[in-house]
């Protein structure tokens, strides 16, 4: 294995990509798995522009059709982490709020407002994402926070400084700024159409870490993913991880039914708990914050994979809902923050029970402390 891909000749690079593609793209009976080193090298070549778009697309699609192995996922993630800027915030702990980068299309996300809630509860927080990416092209953290008047173009260093600010304690950092080589693949991902391995691993990069501990909080839909995510979270260096079955694969569970949550702490084994919204006094008639009936349709994109509702308009609706929830207004947005916030506080050890954690979140929101954290971020 060449330690630095800059030492590879152009011929060596072409042969490495050719070998990787030959292994994974030879059909359902004869395709072979890549080793960790092979997957890492192939992804390094893609990120460094030493594999053309056709090769990159074939490899990513073939991996997806074959189904990525743990070694392949880890190899791809390692290459991306090496290309990313990772900084340490001047705080002991950080919770990393990692929602799907392709966003939401069936409801209004309030998870972008979880970081100020966590910060007001004494747990510094970071979220991350990008403007828009397939396959959903939905409402993203970047869109919602921008609509709420928050700076979404901080450098990782500036985000870390904001997290260390005792009056703020949270920040958003965009993929464009913490891993530009990966962000440059967004147009290619649009042409690939289907979800590649990048969609799985990009939430685990962890651009801002705590001095002592960093906790991952992310979501899933399909039952195969919790062990995939816990394995990758350990590989990425997260001290604990919370993997919640959430609406649209996000980290906020349904407000109407029990949620399966997987987690680990330190060197402990993966564990599982089922939580119910009714146990926290949450009684809602919708799974998530509903989309307003007068929401405008999405503009024509010229393809068949676009969202049906305009994502920028939904971002404004989501920003309004999140702000109202932080003001203490009852409703599904408020309950979603209580529910997801309680899970996060409880499973990071900030509360002795889920109900205790929910009470803490409610007190924090109702006191205006979380809203103060958001407004402090708006002013800087």
N, C-alpha and C positions, 0 to 999 in steps of 0.2 A: 504494500500500500504506500503510495506517495504521500508524504506528510503534508505537502502544500501543492494544491492543484496547479499553481503557477509553474511548477516544475514539470508538468505534463506537456509533452509536445502536442501539436494539433492532431497528429496521427494517433497518439496514445488516447487523447480525449475522444476522438471518433470511435476508436476500437472499444473503449470502455462503454460508451453509450450503445454501440451496436450489440455488444455482449449482453448488456442489461435488457435491451429490447428483445433480443433473441430468446432470452430465458423466460420472460413473462408474457410474451405475445405469440405463443405457438399453439393456442387453442386449449380447450377444456381438458384434454387428455394429456398433453405433453408440456404444458407450461410448468416452469420451475420457479421456486422462490428465490429471491435475492438474499444474500447475506446482509448483515448490518452494514459492513464496509462497502458492499456493492451499492446498496440503496443510498448510503451517505454520499458516496462519490458521484453517483448519477445526479443527485439533487444538487450537489456542489457545482457540477458542470452546468446545470440548468440555471442556477442562481447567478452564476458568473458569466452567463451569455455564451458559454462554450458548447452548448447544444442548441441546434436550431429549433424553431417552434414546432415543426413536424415531429421531430424526435421527442421533444418534451411532451407533446400531446399524446403521442402513441404510448409512451411509457406510463404516463399518469392514467390514461384510460385502461390500459392493459392491467395495471396494478389493481384498479378498481374492479374490473370484471373478474379477475382471478381471486380477488379478496386479499387485502394486504395482511401480511403476517405481523407479529409483534416486532420482529427484527426489522422488517421493512419500515414500519411506522416509526420506530426509534431511529433508524438511519436517516430517514427524511427529516424528522424533527431535529436531530443533532445538526444536520447541515444548515437548517434554517436558524437554529439558535447561534451557530457560529457566525452567521451573517448578520445577526441582529445586534442592536445596542441594548445592553442590559445594565441597569444602574441600581444602586442601593439607596433607598430613601433613608433619611436620618431618623428613623423610628425602629423600634425593636421588631414589630410585627406589621405585616400587611396582608389584607385579604384581597385576592385577585378575583374580581367579578368578571367572568369570562363567558359572555353570551355568544351565540352563533353569529359569525360575521356577515352572513347573508340576511340577517334580520328577520322581521316579522311581517306577515301579510294577513293574518286572520284575527288579530286583536291589537290593541294599543299596548306597547310595552312600557312598563313602569320600572323595569330593572335598571335603566340608566340613573334612577334616583336612589338606588340602594347604597352606592358609595357614600353620599353625605349622611345617610341614616347610620351606616356602620361607623363612620367617623364620629358622629355625635354620640354614639354609644361607647366611644373609646377605642374603636378598632380601625386604624387607618386603612384606607381602601384605594384601589385603582381599578379602572375599567379600560378597555381598549377595543379597537375595531377599525373600520374603514367606512368610506362613504357608501359604496354599493358594490355588491358582487353576486354572481349567480351561485346556485341556481334560482334563488328566490327573489333577489333584488328587492328585499323588504326594507322595513324601517329599522335603522341601525342606531346604536348608541350615539354615534357621531351626529347623525341627523337630529335626534331628539335633544341632545345637549346643546347643539348649536341653536336650535329653535328656542331653547330655554335661556339663551344669552351667555352660555359658557364657552370659553376659549377651547376649541378642539384641535388646535395646532401647536400644542406645547411640545418642546423637545423632551426626550426622556429625562434629561437633567432638570429641566424646569418643572416637569411633573413630579419628580422626586422632591424637589424643594417645596412645592405646594403641599404635598402629602406631609412633609415635616412641619408645615406651618400650623401652629396649635389652633388657629382660628378657622382653618380650612380642613386639613386632614385627609383630603381625597383629591383625585385628579383623573382625567382621561388622557390617554396617549394614543395617537393614531399610528396604524401600521406604516403609513407613508413616512413617518419620522423615526420609528424604531427599527424597521426592517425594509428599507427601500427596495432591495432586490426582490423580495417576495411581493411587495406591492406592485412592482412592475409587471408581474405575471397576471394581473387582473384581466387585461384584454384577452390573454390566452385562455383564461378560465371561462370567459364569456363564450369563446368559440368552442370550447370543450363541451359546454352545456351541462353535462352531468357532474355530480359532486365528486371531486378527486380527493386523494389523501390529504391535500393541503387544507381542505375544509375541516378535517378531523384534527390535525395537529396544530393549526395556527393559534388555537385558543390556549395552548399550553406553553407558549414561548416565555411568558412571564417577564415583560420588559422592565418592571420595577419590583424590586424585592425588599424585604425587611432585613435589618441587621442580624436578627436572630432567627426569625421564622417567617415563612410565607405560606399562606393557605390558599389553595385553589378552590373556587366555587363555580361549577359549571353545570350544564344540563345535558340530558339525552332524551331520545324517544324510543329507539329500538333496544330491546333487552340485551343484545349482544354487546352493547357499548360500555357499560360500567366497568368490567374488568379491563377493557382496552384503555379506558381513560385513567383508571388507577395505576395501571402499569406505566403508562406514558407520564403521568404526574410524578411518580417516583423517579423515573429516568430524568425528568426535567428538573428535579431537585426541590419539589414542593414538600414542605414538612408535614402537611396534611392536605387532604382533598375531600371535597363534598361533591358528589355527582347525583343530582336530583332529577327525577323524571318530571320534566316541565312541559308546559304548553309550547308547541312548535319547536321542541328541542331546547328551549331556554331553561333557565335555572329557577323560574317561578312555577311551582306546581299548579295544577288545576285547583280552582277555588271550590269545586263541587265534589271531589272524590279523593280517596286516599292516594298518597304519593309514595312511591318507593325511592328511598334515598340510600345510596351507598357511600361509604366513607372509609378513610383510614387516618390514623394519627401516629406520627413518628414511624417507628419500626414495627408497629402493630399490624396485625392481619387486616385484610379488607373486611368490613362489617356492613350490616344492612339494618335499616329500620324503616318501618312504615309509619307515616304521619298522616293525620287527618285534620282538615281545616275545622271541622266541627268541634274538635277537642280544644281549639283555641277560641271558640265562640264566633267562628266565621261561618256565616250562612248566606251564600250567594246563589243567585239563579243563573249566573253565567260562569263559564270556565275561566275567563279572563276579562279584561276591560274591553267592552264591545266597541267595534268601529261605528262611528256615527252613520246613520242612514243617509245623510246628505254628503258623505265623503265623495269627492270628485274621482272619476275614473282615471286610471293611469294613462299618460300620453302614449300614442302609438310608438312602438320601438321597432317595428318591422320584423319582429320575430314572434314565436309562439310561447316564449318562456317568461314573458314580462308579468309582473304583478298586475292584478286587475284594478287596484285602487292606487291613486297617486301617493307615492311614499313620502314626498315632501309635505303634502297636506296631512297625512297621517302623523308625521313627526310633530307637526304643530299641535294636532289634537292630543298626542301623547304627552307633549310638554305641558299643555294646559292641565291634563289629568294628573300628571305627576306633581305639578306645583300645587294643585288643589289638595292632593293627598298630604303633602308636606304642611299645608296650612291646617290640617286636621279635619278636612271634610270627609265624612263617611261615604263609603262606596267601594266598588271592587278595586280601585287603584290603591286606596288606603289599606284594604285587607291584604292585597298582594304584597305590599311592602312589609306589613306585619308578619305575614306568613313566611316569606323568603328571608326576611331579616332575622326572624326567630330561629329558623333552621341554621343560618350562618353563625349566629352568636352561640347557640347551643353546641354545635358540633366543632367549634373552634375552642370550646372550653370557657367561653365568656359568661355562661349561665349554667346553673345546675340542672335545669330541666327546660323542656321546650316551652311550657307554660310560663315559667319565670322569664325566659328570653322574650316571649311575646309581650309580656307585661312591660318589660324594659323598653322594647321598641315603641309600644304605644305611648309610654310616658315621654319618651324622647321626642316623638313626633308632636304629641299634644302640647309639649312645653315650648315648641317652636325652635328647639335646638338644631334639628336637622335642616329646617328651612334657613336658619342663620348660616349654616355651613354652605348651603347652596348659594345664598346671596353673597357670601364672602368670596366665593369663586367667581361669581358674575362681575364683581368689582375689581378683580385683579387681572 
